[in-house]
């Protein structure tokens, strides 16, 4: 059996009942597959855009696991989120080179500009802010990633122009 975790988040176009139905189909497909917990969690996160408690409970029951085991796996792996995520994930590098060359100031400027803290999502669900330790772009520090795009030698003054590339024509509010 091949494992396909490339599901698109459809949480804004389907009701919770429809999403739970999709999850139940996934659980049924993986119920007897050894090591199914992580793939099911990945697919569930793709369905919902994050892992709500109701989904975790359904997965625990459906895979005959304890809720604490399921929640423990979700808490252990940083890939999983129990909070809604934005359409775009911003990760600021705080590895040594980036930190020394202004990564912390870049993070602080993003927090202020977006009005959120690390691990939070903007109210419009466009951006989620996170940190990382190294992107392998140390010579071009400080760096940040938005989705899979690495932006290098980023200065706080350039943030608005970078963020504008990931909005639907509207700009992120300025100070």
Secondary structure as the mmCIF struct_conf table of DSSP 4:
data_model
#
loop_
_struct_conf.conf_type_id
_struct_conf.id
_struct_conf.beg_label_comp_id
_struct_conf.beg_label_asym_id
_struct_conf.beg_label_seq_id
_struct_conf.end_label_comp_id
_struct_conf.end_label_asym_id
_struct_conf.end_label_seq_id
HELX_LH_PP_P HELX_LH_PP_P1 UNK A 7 UNK A 9
TURN_TY1_P TURN_TY1_P1 UNK A 11 UNK A 13
BEND BEND1 UNK A 14 UNK A 14
HELX_RH_AL_P HELX_RH_AL_P1 UNK A 16 UNK A 30
TURN_TY1_P TURN_TY1_P2 UNK A 31 UNK A 32
BEND BEND2 UNK A 33 UNK A 33
TURN_TY1_P TURN_TY1_P3 UNK A 34 UNK A 35
HELX_RH_AL_P HELX_RH_AL_P2 UNK A 36 UNK A 48
BEND BEND3 UNK A 49 UNK A 50
HELX_RH_AL_P HELX_RH_AL_P3 UNK A 53 UNK A 62
TURN_TY1_P TURN_TY1_P4 UNK A 63 UNK A 64
HELX_RH_AL_P HELX_RH_AL_P4 UNK A 67 UNK A 76
TURN_TY1_P TURN_TY1_P5 UNK A 78 UNK A 79
BEND BEND4 UNK A 82 UNK A 83
BEND BEND5 UNK A 87 UNK A 87
STRN STRN1 UNK A 88 UNK A 93
BEND BEND6 UNK A 95 UNK A 95
HELX_RH_AL_P HELX_RH_AL_P5 UNK A 96 UNK A 98
HELX_RH_PI_P HELX_RH_PI_P1 UNK A 99 UNK A 103
HELX_RH_AL_P HELX_RH_AL_P6 UNK A 104 UNK A 114
TURN_TY1_P TURN_TY1_P6 UNK A 115 UNK A 115
TURN_TY1_P TURN_TY1_P7 UNK A 118 UNK A 119
STRN STRN2 UNK A 121 UNK A 121
TURN_TY1_P TURN_TY1_P8 UNK A 123 UNK A 124
BEND BEND7 UNK A 125 UNK A 126
STRN STRN3 UNK A 127 UNK A 132
BEND BEND8 UNK A 133 UNK A 133
BEND BEND9 UNK A 136 UNK A 136
HELX_RH_3T_P HELX_RH_3T_P1 UNK A 138 UNK A 140
BEND BEND10 UNK A 142 UNK A 142
STRN STRN4 UNK A 144 UNK A 146
TURN_TY1_P TURN_TY1_P9 UNK A 147 UNK A 148
STRN STRN5 UNK A 149 UNK A 151
BEND BEND11 UNK A 153 UNK A 153
HELX_RH_3T_P HELX_RH_3T_P2 UNK A 156 UNK A 158
HELX_RH_AL_P HELX_RH_AL_P7 UNK A 159 UNK A 164
TURN_TY1_P TURN_TY1_P10 UNK A 165 UNK A 166
BEND BEND12 UNK A 167 UNK A 169
HELX_LH_PP_P HELX_LH_PP_P2 UNK A 170 UNK A 174
#
